[in-house]
């Protein structure tokens, strides 16, 4: 005799976890299986120490970091059979100028400026020197008459003549011809200039300093301070003027002290004259 199994649907046999465990235990079980730790950041790789470029094995430099070049001389000594070259171009100098006169600047001696600022006690010689520097053409030539100098500086022509003669005495500037002067190249020099040509174009004129120096030194008609410029006589003059001013200050101080101090035997106490008359 056979017994038939009861007809039970499969859907009735499926049981969920919610029917067996409470909801609080299910959440606790899920949280225990889920990691709450933050993801770790990727650590940076340690920096490699720059390796020296080995002259014997140049190809080994591609396998290591190349050390920065500190001195081109040292690098050239490591590779005596190779030529060194630089690819980056040097930036041009920035100077205040006009479009028709670009790069209008002169090469000036800082020591020259220091000495003349101490020597000249009046403003006009210094103003005239600055004007002559500003009006230089290529090669240090100055095409400027004394009337034009006086007009620019707003002074009389006689005052300009006196200041110019004093400047020329020290070999700073000398006269080449009528209305044309020359600045002594070691003190201030303009190498080149951009000039306009007859056809309306532009042309850059450059005169090297050594050419002008050789020309000046060969001219035996010029004074020695022009042919062989030196600022030693101005330095000595500055020291002498300082010594004289210090001596005059000492004499004035002694005279002031002597005037404030009464003569011997003239010290009297207040009221002493009245007591003597009463007796």
C-alpha distance (Angstrom), angle and dihedral (degrees) to the residues before:
residue distance angle dihedral
X1 . . .
X2 3.65 . .
X3 3.72 126.5 .
X4 3.74 116.4 -147.1
X5 3.86 115.6 -137.0
X6 3.70 113.2 -120.3
X7 3.80 113.5 -96.9
X8 3.82 101.1 -109.3
X9 3.75 119.4 175.1
X10 3.81 118.0 -126.4
X11 3.79 92.1 -131.1
X12 3.77 88.6 60.5
X13 3.81 89.7 55.5
X14 3.83 95.7 54.0
X15 3.78 109.5 97.5
X16 3.82 123.6 -172.7
X17 3.78 127.3 -141.7
X18 3.79 87.9 -114.6
X19 3.84 88.8 66.0
X20 3.82 92.7 52.1
X21 3.88 106.3 34.7
X22 3.77 128.1 38.1
X23 3.80 117.3 -109.9
X24 3.82 93.2 -111.2
X25 3.83 92.0 57.8
X26 3.79 91.5 48.5
X27 3.82 91.9 55.0
X28 3.79 91.0 46.2
X29 3.80 90.5 52.5
X30 3.81 92.6 47.9
X31 3.82 93.1 49.2
X32 3.80 91.2 50.8
X33 3.80 90.9 56.4
X34 3.80 96.5 46.5
X35 3.83 117.0 78.4
X36 3.80 114.8 -131.2
X37 3.81 96.1 -172.8
X38 3.82 116.9 121.4
X39 3.80 116.4 -113.6
X40 3.78 111.8 -99.5
X41 3.78 118.9 -117.0
X42 3.74 119.9 -116.7
X43 3.77 110.3 -102.5
X44 3.76 117.9 -128.2
X45 3.73 116.4 -110.7
X46 3.82 114.7 -107.3
X47 3.78 114.4 -96.7
X48 3.73 115.3 -108.3
X49 3.74 119.1 -125.5
X50 3.84 111.4 -112.3
X51 3.75 110.2 -104.7
X52 3.75 123.4 -137.8
X53 3.78 115.0 -111.8
X54 3.78 106.0 -108.8
X55 3.82 111.6 -140.1
X56 3.79 91.7 -154.2
X57 3.81 95.0 55.4
X58 3.84 111.7 29.0
X59 3.82 92.3 169.2
X60 3.79 90.5 63.9
X61 3.80 89.0 69.4
X62 3.82 90.1 75.3
X63 3.81 90.2 64.2
X64 3.81 96.0 54.7
X65 3.77 139.4 41.7
X66 3.79 111.0 -85.6
X67 3.81 115.9 -123.8
X68 3.83 116.3 -125.3
X69 3.78 116.7 -99.4
X70 3.80 110.0 -111.2
X71 3.79 98.6 176.0
X72 3.79 130.1 20.0
X73 3.80 89.6 -153.8
X74 3.80 91.4 59.4
X75 3.79 90.9 47.1
X76 3.80 91.8 49.8
X77 3.81 90.1 52.3
X78 3.81 90.0 54.3
X79 3.81 91.0 54.4
X80 3.81 106.5 32.7
X81 3.82 93.0 162.8
X82 3.83 95.4 55.7
X83 3.80 135.6 76.5
X84 3.80 119.9 -125.3
X85 3.79 121.1 -144.2
X86 3.81 136.0 176.5
X87 3.78 119.8 -141.0
X88 3.83 100.3 -168.6
X89 3.78 115.7 88.5
X90 3.78 120.6 -132.5
X91 3.79 115.2 -111.2
X92 3.84 114.8 -110.7
X93 3.78 121.4 -108.6
X94 3.78 116.1 -94.8
X95 3.80 112.5 -136.3
X96 3.77 131.4 165.1
X97 3.79 107.2 -108.9
X98 3.79 144.9 132.1
X99 3.79 129.0 -98.6
X100 3.80 92.1 -111.5
X101 3.81 91.3 47.8
X102 3.82 109.0 33.5
X103 3.79 122.7 -178.4
X104 3.81 89.9 14.7
X105 3.78 100.0 172.6
X106 3.79 137.0 122.2
X107 3.79 132.7 -140.6
X108 3.80 106.0 -116.4
X109 3.78 133.0 -173.1
X110 3.81 111.8 -120.3
X111 3.80 90.2 -156.6
X112 3.80 88.6 55.5
X113 3.80 91.5 54.7
X114 3.80 91.1 47.3
X115 3.81 94.1 52.4
X116 3.82 98.0 44.4
X117 3.81 91.3 47.8
X118 3.82 88.1 59.0
X119 3.79 97.8 40.0
X120 3.81 104.7 46.7
X121 3.80 109.8 69.4
X122 3.80 94.4 -178.0
X123 3.78 127.0 68.5
X124 3.81 100.8 -134.1
X125 3.84 98.2 69.9
X126 3.80 90.4 49.5
X127 3.80 92.1 47.2
X128 3.79 90.0 49.9
X129 3.82 91.9 50.2
X130 3.80 91.1 52.4
X131 3.80 90.1 48.6
X132 3.80 92.0 51.8
X133 3.81 91.0 49.1
X134 3.80 91.0 51.0
X135 3.82 93.1 49.3
X136 3.80 96.8 51.9
X137 3.77 120.0 130.6
X138 3.79 124.9 -156.0
X139 3.81 108.1 -54.4
X140 3.83 94.6 24.2
X141 3.82 95.3 -77.9
X142 3.84 115.3 152.2
X143 3.80 117.7 -157.2
X144 3.80 100.1 -167.9
X145 3.79 132.3 122.6
X146 3.78 124.1 -143.3
X147 3.79 90.4 -112.2
X148 3.80 89.5 56.8
X149 3.80 90.6 47.6
X150 3.79 91.0 51.6
X151 3.80 91.4 48.3
X152 3.80 93.8 51.1
X153 3.82 94.1 45.4
X154 3.84 92.3 40.8
X155 3.81 94.1 -128.7
X156 3.78 135.0 114.4
X157 3.78 122.1 -79.7
X158 3.79 90.4 -120.4
X159 3.81 91.0 56.9
X160 3.80 90.2 49.8
X161 3.81 91.2 49.0
X162 3.81 92.2 52.6
X163 3.80 93.5 47.3
X164 3.81 91.9 45.5
X165 3.81 92.4 50.9
X166 3.80 90.2 51.8
X167 3.81 91.2 50.3
X168 3.80 92.1 48.3
X169 3.83 90.8 49.7
X170 3.82 89.4 65.9
X171 3.81 93.6 50.1
X172 3.80 94.3 -111.9
X173 3.81 94.4 122.9
X174 3.79 131.6 8.9
X175 3.79 133.0 -168.2
X176 3.80 119.0 -109.8
X177 3.79 99.7 177.8
X178 3.80 140.8 -31.9
X179 3.79 107.6 -40.4
X180 3.82 92.7 -4.4
X181 3.81 122.5 102.4
X182 3.79 133.2 174.0
X183 3.79 127.0 -140.2
X184 3.78 112.5 -138.3
X185 3.84 103.6 -105.0
X186 3.84 99.0 -134.5
X187 3.81 90.7 58.2
X188 3.81 101.6 43.0
X189 3.78 130.6 -8.8
X190 3.78 137.7 173.2
X191 3.79 112.5 -152.9
X192 3.80 102.6 -166.5
X193 3.78 146.9 -5.1
X194 3.78 140.1 -166.9
X195 3.81 111.6 -116.8
X196 3.78 133.2 -177.7
X197 3.78 118.8 -113.7
X198 3.80 128.2 -142.1
X199 3.80 92.4 -99.4
X200 3.81 91.8 56.4
X201 3.78 95.7 -100.6
X202 3.78 130.0 119.1
X203 3.77 130.4 -109.6
X204 3.79 130.3 -172.2
X205 3.80 113.4 -135.6
X206 3.79 119.3 -162.6
X207 3.80 126.9 -173.9
X208 3.79 118.3 -174.1
X209 3.79 117.3 -131.2
X210 3.80 95.8 -131.5
X211 3.80 90.3 58.6
X212 3.80 91.8 57.3
X213 3.81 92.0 43.6
X214 3.79 91.9 53.9
X215 3.78 90.8 48.0
X216 3.80 92.2 51.1
X217 3.80 94.5 47.5
X218 3.78 93.1 49.3
X219 3.81 91.8 54.3
X220 3.82 103.3 90.5
X221 3.82 92.0 -176.2
X222 3.81 91.0 72.3
X223 3.82 121.8 88.1
X224 3.80 118.6 -96.7
X225 3.81 92.0 -112.9
X226 3.80 88.0 59.6
X227 3.81 96.9 44.5
X228 3.81 93.7 41.7
X229 3.82 105.4 23.9
X230 3.78 118.9 -156.7
X231 3.79 135.5 166.8
X232 3.81 95.2 -157.8
X233 3.82 93.8 100.8
X234 3.82 89.9 53.0
X235 3.80 90.9 49.4
X236 3.80 91.1 51.0
X237 3.80 90.1 47.9
X238 3.81 90.2 52.0
X239 3.82 91.2 51.9
X240 3.81 91.3 48.2
X241 3.81 91.8 50.2
X242 3.79 90.6 49.4
X243 3.81 91.2 50.4
X244 3.82 91.3 49.1
X245 3.79 92.5 49.1
X246 3.80 90.9 48.3
X247 3.81 90.4 51.0
X248 3.80 92.2 49.6
X249 3.79 90.7 49.4
X250 3.81 89.8 52.0
X251 3.81 91.9 50.4
X252 3.80 92.0 49.4
X253 3.78 91.3 49.4
X254 3.81 92.2 50.3
X255 3.81 91.2 47.7
X256 3.79 91.1 50.4
X257 3.80 91.8 49.6
X258 3.81 91.3 48.3
X259 3.80 91.0 51.4
X260 3.79 92.0 51.2
X261 3.85 94.3 47.7
X262 3.91 114.7 76.8
X263 3.79 121.8 -134.6
X264 3.84 122.0 -91.2
X265 3.82 114.5 -79.1
X266 3.78 95.7 18.8
X267 3.78 96.4 96.4
X268 3.83 108.2 116.3
X269 3.73 130.7 176.7
X270 3.79 118.4 -123.8
X271 3.82 109.5 -87.6
X272 3.79 95.5 13.2
X273 3.82 93.0 115.8
X274 3.82 92.0 52.9
X275 3.84 92.6 50.4
X276 3.82 91.8 51.7
X277 3.80 92.4 51.7
X278 3.81 91.3 49.6
X279 3.78 92.1 54.8
